[in-house]
Amino acid sequence: MSRVFLPPRVLLLCCVAGALAYAGPVASQVYEPTPLADTRVEFRGEAPGVIRTTTEDGLELEGAYWPPDEGVDQIVIVFHGNSYNHLVSAYRAEPLRIGGRGVLIASYRGYGNNPGKPSEDGLYRDAEAWIAKARALEPGARLYLFGFSLGGAVALQMAARDEFSGVATLGAFTRLRDMVPRLGRAFVKDRYDNLAAVPLVTEPLLLMHGTKDDVADPAFAERLEAVGGPNVIRINLTGGGHWVPLDSLAARIWQQWEQAGSAAPSQEPEPEGEPETP
């Protein structure tokens, strides 16, 4: 059997061509927005209102907002993942309204009907604009951050820069590069380095992760907990996947935030089938 030997230059060109072909799909999977026209959701209660904010670089973004009930001074800002839009995020986050708390659904440039192109720096600018909006709407309110998947990275970065009453993530990764096969990591420009952000977060931080998450390895939560301080609580969601409905979690999230804000959070064992706190 004869062998064909290609000149080094040809081999290099073949490698470059293959790498470039791989780079496109990797980049396109980081941000997968869904237009609002393709979104149909039905809320359990009253639908949220439309809310808008303007970023530092001049983009007007649209999100959704349930204001807190009279006498309630708590608002959670919700950052969705890399797909869908703020309407889907609002549908998922509606259980956080428990107790009449305010819920502001942030969205990003390039998502829904929002202008612009998403990027790491852009999403951070968007988050800062939504936080400023929440503070302007309810001066003096206690603000909390909740982020799912990619939104967890946004929430952690904001908490590393500023002070909030509490932070929670669901399905957070360590770094964006760790979500990509080794061959494609060189083509991931955005970092979203949660390992660097977590040590800078001083607020009560809940790291929730499904034990059967097949998108973000459950071991990521362990690594994030390891670099954090005593303010970090890792909650294993037994049998949960990447997204876990908040119907059974919302009360627990608020309880943990409030307990951590006043005293050490409870470490009592959870009943079987409920979230477990190591």
C-alpha positions as a LaTeX table, in Angstrom:
\begin{tabular}{lrrr}
\hline
Residue & $x$ (\AA) & $y$ (\AA) & $z$ (\AA) \\
\hline
Met1 & 0.00 & 0.00 & 0.00 \\
Ser2 & 1.55 & 3.29 & $-1.09$ \\
Arg3 & 1.49 & 6.40 & 1.03 \\
Val4 & 0.94 & 9.94 & $-0.17$ \\
Phe5 & 3.02 & 12.60 & 1.55 \\
Leu6 & 1.76 & 16.16 & 1.30 \\
Pro7 & 4.16 & 19.09 & 1.41 \\
Pro8 & 4.14 & 20.93 & 4.78 \\
Arg9 & 2.58 & 24.01 & 3.18 \\
Val10 & $-0.34$ & 21.96 & 1.86 \\
Leu11 & $-0.81$ & 20.30 & 5.24 \\
Leu12 & $-0.87$ & 23.71 & 6.92 \\
Leu13 & $-3.47$ & 25.00 & 4.47 \\
Cys14 & $-5.62$ & 21.94 & 5.06 \\
Cys15 & $-5.44$ & 22.45 & 8.83 \\
Val16 & $-6.32$ & 26.13 & 8.53 \\
Ala17 & $-9.24$ & 25.37 & 6.21 \\
Gly18 & $-10.57$ & 22.74 & 8.59 \\
Ala19 & $-10.19$ & 25.04 & 11.58 \\
Leu20 & $-12.00$ & 27.89 & 9.85 \\
Ala21 & $-14.83$ & 25.57 & 8.91 \\
Tyr22 & $-15.11$ & 24.56 & 12.56 \\
Ala23 & $-14.92$ & 28.14 & 13.84 \\
Gly24 & $-18.19$ & 29.22 & 12.23 \\
Pro25 & $-20.45$ & 26.75 & 14.05 \\
Val26 & $-18.65$ & 27.38 & 17.35 \\
Ala27 & $-19.18$ & 31.13 & 17.15 \\
Ser28 & $-22.81$ & 30.85 & 16.04 \\
Gln29 & $-23.75$ & 28.61 & 18.97 \\
Val30 & $-22.63$ & 31.10 & 21.63 \\
Tyr31 & $-25.58$ & 33.41 & 20.90 \\
Glu32 & $-28.86$ & 31.92 & 19.63 \\
Pro33 & $-31.62$ & 34.54 & 20.00 \\
Thr34 & $-35.25$ & 33.89 & 19.08 \\
Pro35 & $-37.32$ & 36.71 & 17.51 \\
Leu36 & $-40.34$ & 37.86 & 19.51 \\
Ala37 & $-42.55$ & 37.12 & 16.50 \\
Asp38 & $-41.71$ & 33.43 & 16.94 \\
Thr39 & $-42.49$ & 33.42 & 20.66 \\
Arg40 & $-45.79$ & 32.37 & 22.23 \\
Val41 & $-46.05$ & 32.21 & 26.02 \\
Glu42 & $-48.98$ & 32.16 & 28.43 \\
Phe43 & $-48.40$ & 33.48 & 31.92 \\
Arg44 & $-50.00$ & 31.98 & 35.01 \\
Gly45 & $-50.99$ & 35.38 & 36.35 \\
Glu46 & $-50.87$ & 38.93 & 35.07 \\
Ala47 & $-48.41$ & 39.39 & 32.21 \\
Pro48 & $-45.39$ & 41.60 & 32.87 \\
Gly49 & $-45.22$ & 45.09 & 31.45 \\
Val50 & $-42.83$ & 46.18 & 28.74 \\
Ile51 & $-39.82$ & 48.06 & 30.05 \\
Arg52 & $-36.97$ & 49.76 & 28.23 \\
Thr53 & $-33.52$ & 51.01 & 29.07 \\
Thr54 & $-30.70$ & 52.65 & 27.15 \\
Thr55 & $-27.14$ & 51.37 & 27.30 \\
Glu56 & $-24.01$ & 53.45 & 27.69 \\
Asp57 & $-23.31$ & 53.00 & 23.96 \\
Gly58 & $-26.77$ & 54.21 & 22.97 \\
Leu59 & $-28.82$ & 51.05 & 22.35 \\
Glu60 & $-32.45$ & 51.02 & 23.50 \\
Leu61 & $-33.28$ & 47.57 & 24.87 \\
Glu62 & $-36.64$ & 46.04 & 25.69 \\
Gly63 & $-37.30$ & 43.77 & 28.64 \\
Ala64 & $-40.20$ & 42.81 & 30.91 \\
Tyr65 & $-41.13$ & 43.92 & 34.41 \\
Trp66 & $-43.38$ & 42.99 & 37.27 \\
Pro67 & $-43.12$ & 45.81 & 39.83 \\
Pro68 & $-43.12$ & 44.80 & 43.49 \\
Asp69 & $-46.39$ & 44.94 & 45.38 \\
Glu70 & $-46.97$ & 47.89 & 47.68 \\
Gly71 & $-44.83$ & 47.57 & 50.80 \\
Val72 & $-42.39$ & 45.09 & 49.20 \\
Asp73 & $-38.85$ & 46.35 & 48.70 \\
Gln74 & $-37.25$ & 43.40 & 46.88 \\
Ile75 & $-36.54$ & 43.16 & 43.15 \\
Val76 & $-34.70$ & 40.39 & 41.35 \\
Ile77 & $-33.09$ & 41.12 & 37.99 \\
Val78 & $-33.13$ & 38.02 & 35.79 \\
Phe79 & $-30.50$ & 37.39 & 33.09 \\
His80 & $-31.46$ & 34.70 & 30.60 \\
Gly81 & $-29.20$ & 32.23 & 28.82 \\
Asn82 & $-27.70$ & 32.26 & 25.34 \\
Ser83 & $-30.95$ & 31.35 & 23.60 \\
Tyr84 & $-34.58$ & 32.53 & 23.38 \\
Asn85 & $-35.50$ & 36.07 & 24.53 \\
His86 & $-36.97$ & 38.05 & 27.42 \\
Leu87 & $-40.53$ & 36.73 & 26.94 \\
Val88 & $-39.43$ & 33.13 & 27.39 \\
Ser89 & $-37.29$ & 34.24 & 30.31 \\
Ala90 & $-40.28$ & 36.01 & 31.88 \\
Tyr91 & $-42.42$ & 32.89 & 31.54 \\
Arg92 & $-39.73$ & 30.85 & 33.25 \\
Ala93 & $-39.02$ & 33.40 & 35.96 \\
Glu94 & $-42.63$ & 34.17 & 36.90 \\
Pro95 & $-42.46$ & 31.97 & 40.06 \\
Leu96 & $-39.93$ & 34.44 & 41.50 \\
Arg97 & $-42.89$ & 36.82 & 41.90 \\
Ile98 & $-43.82$ & 34.89 & 45.04 \\
Gly99 & $-44.64$ & 37.19 & 47.95 \\
Gly100 & $-45.29$ & 40.12 & 45.64 \\
Arg101 & $-41.63$ & 40.64 & 44.89 \\
Gly102 & $-40.58$ & 42.59 & 41.84 \\
Val103 & $-39.06$ & 40.76 & 38.87 \\
Leu104 & $-37.22$ & 42.61 & 36.11 \\
Ile105 & $-36.40$ & 40.49 & 33.05 \\
Ala106 & $-33.27$ & 41.85 & 31.43 \\
Ser107 & $-32.50$ & 41.14 & 27.80 \\
Tyr108 & $-29.53$ & 41.69 & 25.57 \\
Arg109 & $-28.58$ & 43.43 & 22.38 \\
Gly110 & $-29.48$ & 41.31 & 19.36 \\
Tyr111 & $-32.13$ & 39.36 & 21.29 \\
Gly112 & $-35.87$ & 39.64 & 20.69 \\
Asn113 & $-36.33$ & 42.86 & 18.77 \\
Asn114 & $-33.35$ & 44.57 & 20.36 \\
Pro115 & $-30.76$ & 46.26 & 18.14 \\
Gly116 & $-27.07$ & 45.47 & 18.15 \\
Lys117 & $-24.90$ & 42.38 & 18.06 \\
Pro118 & $-24.27$ & 40.34 & 21.22 \\
Ser119 & $-20.79$ & 40.06 & 22.69 \\
Glu120 & $-19.34$ & 39.66 & 26.17 \\
Asp121 & $-18.59$ & 43.35 & 26.58 \\
Gly122 & $-21.97$ & 44.22 & 25.08 \\
Leu123 & $-23.90$ & 41.97 & 27.47 \\
Tyr124 & $-22.12$ & 43.53 & 30.43 \\
Arg125 & $-23.09$ & 47.00 & 29.19 \\
Asp126 & $-26.67$ & 45.79 & 28.83 \\
Ala127 & $-26.68$ & 44.39 & 32.36 \\
Glu128 & $-25.36$ & 47.64 & 33.79 \\
Ala129 & $-28.14$ & 49.53 & 32.02 \\
Trp130 & $-30.82$ & 47.23 & 33.47 \\
Ile131 & $-29.39$ & 47.53 & 36.97 \\
Ala132 & $-29.42$ & 51.31 & 36.68 \\
Lys133 & $-33.02$ & 51.10 & 35.46 \\
Ala134 & $-34.08$ & 49.00 & 38.45 \\
Arg135 & $-32.47$ & 51.44 & 40.86 \\
Ala136 & $-34.19$ & 54.36 & 39.16 \\
Leu137 & $-37.58$ & 52.62 & 39.27 \\
Glu138 & $-37.42$ & 51.69 & 42.94 \\
Pro139 & $-34.85$ & 53.81 & 44.81 \\
Gly140 & $-33.79$ & 52.09 & 48.00 \\
Ala141 & $-35.12$ & 48.66 & 47.01 \\
Arg142 & $-33.05$ & 45.59 & 47.77 \\
Leu143 & $-31.75$ & 44.25 & 44.46 \\
Tyr144 & $-30.96$ & 40.60 & 43.74 \\
Leu145 & $-29.48$ & 38.97 & 40.65 \\
Phe146 & $-30.49$ & 35.65 & 39.09 \\
Gly147 & $-28.73$ & 34.24 & 36.04 \\
Phe148 & $-29.31$ & 31.09 & 34.02 \\
Ser149 & $-26.44$ & 29.48 & 32.09 \\
Leu150 & $-24.77$ & 32.31 & 30.13 \\
Gly151 & $-26.87$ & 34.71 & 32.19 \\
Gly152 & $-25.16$ & 33.30 & 35.26 \\
Ala153 & $-21.88$ & 34.65 & 33.93 \\
Val154 & $-23.48$ & 38.06 & 33.43 \\
Ala155 & $-24.90$ & 38.04 & 36.97 \\
Leu156 & $-21.58$ & 36.98 & 38.50 \\
Gln157 & $-19.66$ & 39.66 & 36.64 \\
Met158 & $-22.10$ & 42.33 & 37.83 \\
Ala159 & $-21.88$ & 41.06 & 41.42 \\
Ala160 & $-18.09$ & 41.14 & 41.19 \\
Arg161 & $-18.27$ & 44.83 & 40.27 \\
Asp162 & $-21.05$ & 46.07 & 42.55 \\
Glu163 & $-22.99$ & 45.27 & 45.72 \\
Phe164 & $-26.36$ & 43.50 & 45.76 \\
Ser165 & $-28.48$ & 41.81 & 48.39 \\
Gly166 & $-28.02$ & 38.34 & 46.90 \\
Val167 & $-27.06$ & 36.41 & 43.77 \\
Ala168 & $-28.15$ & 33.05 & 42.38 \\
Thr169 & $-27.12$ & 31.09 & 39.30 \\
Leu170 & $-28.58$ & 28.01 & 37.66 \\
Gly171 & $-26.48$ & 25.85 & 35.36 \\
Ala172 & $-23.48$ & 28.18 & 35.43 \\
Phe173 & $-20.24$ & 27.11 & 33.76 \\
Thr174 & $-16.66$ & 27.80 & 34.84 \\
Arg175 & $-15.45$ & 29.58 & 31.70 \\
Leu176 & $-17.01$ & 29.71 & 28.26 \\
Arg177 & $-14.00$ & 27.91 & 26.79 \\
Asp178 & $-14.76$ & 24.94 & 29.03 \\
Met179 & $-18.10$ & 24.52 & 27.24 \\
Val180 & $-16.42$ & 24.06 & 23.85 \\
Pro181 & $-14.56$ & 20.97 & 22.56 \\
Arg182 & $-10.81$ & 21.45 & 22.78 \\
Leu183 & $-10.43$ & 21.83 & 19.00 \\
Gly184 & $-12.70$ & 24.87 & 18.93 \\
Arg185 & $-11.47$ & 26.74 & 22.01 \\
Ala186 & $-9.07$ & 28.90 & 20.05 \\
Phe187 & $-12.05$ & 30.39 & 18.21 \\
Val188 & $-13.97$ & 31.43 & 21.32 \\
Lys189 & $-13.24$ & 35.14 & 21.69 \\
Asp190 & $-15.51$ & 35.81 & 24.65 \\
Arg191 & $-14.21$ & 34.63 & 28.01 \\
Tyr192 & $-17.07$ & 34.77 & 30.53 \\
Asp193 & $-14.65$ & 33.69 & 33.25 \\
Asn194 & $-16.76$ & 32.73 & 36.24 \\
Leu195 & $-13.76$ & 31.25 & 38.03 \\
Ala196 & $-12.30$ & 34.75 & 38.15 \\
Ala197 & $-15.59$ & 36.43 & 39.10 \\
Val198 & $-16.76$ & 34.21 & 41.97 \\
Pro199 & $-13.90$ & 35.11 & 44.38 \\
Leu200 & $-14.87$ & 38.78 & 43.97 \\
Val201 & $-18.52$ & 38.19 & 44.89 \\
Thr202 & $-19.16$ & 38.99 & 48.55 \\
Glu203 & $-22.97$ & 38.75 & 48.54 \\
Pro204 & $-24.84$ & 35.57 & 49.47 \\
Leu205 & $-24.34$ & 33.41 & 46.36 \\
Leu206 & $-26.40$ & 30.34 & 45.50 \\
Leu207 & $-24.88$ & 28.02 & 42.88 \\
Met208 & $-27.73$ & 25.76 & 41.76 \\
His209 & $-27.00$ & 22.93 & 39.34 \\
Gly210 & $-28.92$ & 19.92 & 38.08 \\
Thr211 & $-27.17$ & 16.65 & 38.79 \\
Lys212 & $-28.10$ & 15.42 & 35.29 \\
Asp213 & $-27.17$ & 18.60 & 33.43 \\
Asp214 & $-25.90$ & 17.45 & 30.03 \\
Val215 & $-24.99$ & 20.96 & 28.85 \\
Ala216 & $-22.90$ & 22.36 & 31.70 \\
Asp217 & $-21.08$ & 19.66 & 33.65 \\
Pro218 & $-22.34$ & 19.49 & 37.27 \\
Ala219 & $-18.67$ & 19.45 & 38.29 \\
Phe220 & $-18.53$ & 23.10 & 37.21 \\
Ala221 & $-20.56$ & 24.03 & 40.30 \\
Glu222 & $-18.05$ & 22.26 & 42.53 \\
Arg223 & $-15.18$ & 24.16 & 40.93 \\
Leu224 & $-16.97$ & 27.48 & 41.33 \\
Glu225 & $-17.75$ & 26.72 & 44.96 \\
Ala226 & $-14.11$ & 25.86 & 45.58 \\
Val227 & $-12.86$ & 29.29 & 44.50 \\
Gly228 & $-15.52$ & 31.16 & 46.50 \\
Gly229 & $-15.75$ & 32.11 & 50.13 \\
Pro230 & $-18.13$ & 31.21 & 52.97 \\
Asn231 & $-20.85$ & 33.27 & 51.27 \\
Val232 & $-21.20$ & 30.57 & 48.58 \\
Ile233 & $-23.80$ & 27.82 & 48.89 \\
Arg234 & $-23.86$ & 25.05 & 46.28 \\
Ile235 & $-27.27$ & 23.43 & 45.81 \\
Asn236 & $-27.45$ & 20.12 & 43.94 \\
Leu237 & $-30.78$ & 19.76 & 42.15 \\
Thr238 & $-31.23$ & 16.00 & 42.19 \\
Gly239 & $-32.25$ & 14.64 & 38.80 \\
Gly240 & $-32.39$ & 18.12 & 37.28 \\
Gly241 & $-31.14$ & 18.96 & 33.81 \\
His242 & $-29.66$ & 22.21 & 32.53 \\
Trp243 & $-32.87$ & 24.13 & 33.14 \\
Val244 & $-34.88$ & 23.30 & 36.25 \\
Pro245 & $-38.36$ & 24.89 & 36.58 \\
Leu246 & $-38.43$ & 27.55 & 39.29 \\
Asp247 & $-41.87$ & 26.54 & 40.62 \\
Ser248 & $-40.23$ & 24.33 & 43.24 \\
Leu249 & $-37.18$ & 26.56 & 43.73 \\
Ala250 & $-38.44$ & 30.14 & 44.03 \\
Ala251 & $-39.43$ & 29.94 & 47.70 \\
Arg252 & $-36.13$ & 28.25 & 48.55 \\
Ile253 & $-34.12$ & 30.89 & 46.70 \\
Trp254 & $-35.77$ & 33.76 & 48.55 \\
Gln255 & $-35.51$ & 31.93 & 51.86 \\
Gln256 & $-31.80$ & 31.32 & 51.42 \\
Trp257 & $-31.15$ & 34.91 & 50.40 \\
Glu258 & $-33.03$ & 36.28 & 53.39 \\
Gln259 & $-31.45$ & 33.87 & 55.85 \\
Ala260 & $-27.98$ & 34.61 & 54.52 \\
Gly261 & $-28.68$ & 38.32 & 54.76 \\
Ser262 & $-29.50$ & 38.08 & 58.47 \\
Ala263 & $-27.64$ & 35.01 & 59.72 \\
Ala264 & $-25.94$ & 31.82 & 58.60 \\
Pro265 & $-28.14$ & 29.89 & 56.12 \\
Ser266 & $-29.77$ & 26.68 & 57.21 \\
Gln267 & $-27.87$ & 23.50 & 56.42 \\
Glu268 & $-30.58$ & 21.03 & 57.43 \\
Pro269 & $-30.91$ & 18.01 & 55.13 \\
Glu270 & $-33.54$ & 18.29 & 52.42 \\
Pro271 & $-36.26$ & 15.66 & 51.91 \\
Glu272 & $-35.62$ & 13.14 & 49.17 \\
Gly273 & $-36.36$ & 14.51 & 45.72 \\
Glu274 & $-35.85$ & 18.13 & 46.81 \\
Pro275 & $-32.77$ & 20.29 & 46.20 \\
Glu276 & $-29.79$ & 19.18 & 48.27 \\
Thr277 & $-27.30$ & 21.57 & 49.86 \\
Pro278 & $-23.91$ & 19.96 & 50.41 \\
\hline
\end{tabular}
